């Protein structure tokens, strides 16, 4: 039952993202907006993690099934790809590198900011004890 409830919650956020993209003319794909809305809901506490955890684990475990149509589609263009493979190879190598670098920098920035916010409260407590 938890699996079905989780899938329903994920589908609701997917639908909300698709509607928001269409109706509000936001220049982002609806599935991305749905993920952002789900992340917001989880961070704000509107959605509990245990509501979607089992469904998301199930979907991630079987993610390869979602890529089968894409793989078949790419295989039909192998002759065209083999004529000029460099743009695809470069994008396959550089794309993940850029994503990892940007993600690492954002996480470092967030952790540094989080530590700086935590330090003044510790210093304030120390001053209060010294007085």
C-alpha positions, 0 to 999 in steps of 0.5 A, spaced: 500 500 500 505 504 501 508 503 494 502 505 491 501 511 495 508 513 494 507 512 486 500 516 487 504 522 490 510 522 485 505 522 480 501 528 483 507 532 483 509 530 476 502 532 474 503 539 478 509 540 474 506 539 467 500 543 469 505 549 472 509 549 466 503 549 461 499 554 464 504 559 467 509 558 461 515 557 465 521 555 460 522 549 464 520 542 463 514 540 467 517 533 470 523 538 472 518 543 475 515 537 479 521 534 482 523 541 484 516 542 487 517 535 490 523 537 493 520 543 496 515 539 499 520 535 502 524 540 505 518 544 508 515 538 511 509 538 507 510 531 504 514 526 509 519 522 506 516 515 508 510 517 503 515 516 497 521 513 499 519 506 498 516 508 491 522 512 489 527 506 491 522 501 487 523 506 481 530 507 481 531 500 482 528 499 475 530 505 472 534 501 466 527 499 464 525 506 462 531 507 458 530 501 453 526 505 448 532 511 448 537 505 447 533 502 441 532 509 438 539 511 439 541 504 436 537 506 429 541 512 428 548 508 429 550 509 422 549 517 422 553 517 429 559 513 427 560 518 421 561 523 426 562 521 433 566 526 436 560 531 438 557 525 442 563 523 445 565 530 448 558 531 450 558 524 454 565 526 457 564 533 458 557 533 460 558 529 467 564 532 468 561 539 468 555 537 472 559 534 478 564 540 478 558 544 479 554 540 484 561 539 488 561 547 488 554 548 490 555 543 496 561 546 498 558 553 498 552 550 502 556 547 507 561 553 508 554 557 509 551 552 514 557 552 518 558 560 518 551 560 520 552 555 526 559 558 528 556 565 531 551 561 535 556 557 538 561 564 540 555 567 543 554 561 548 561 562 549 561 569 551 555 568 555 558 563 559 565 568 560 561 574 563 
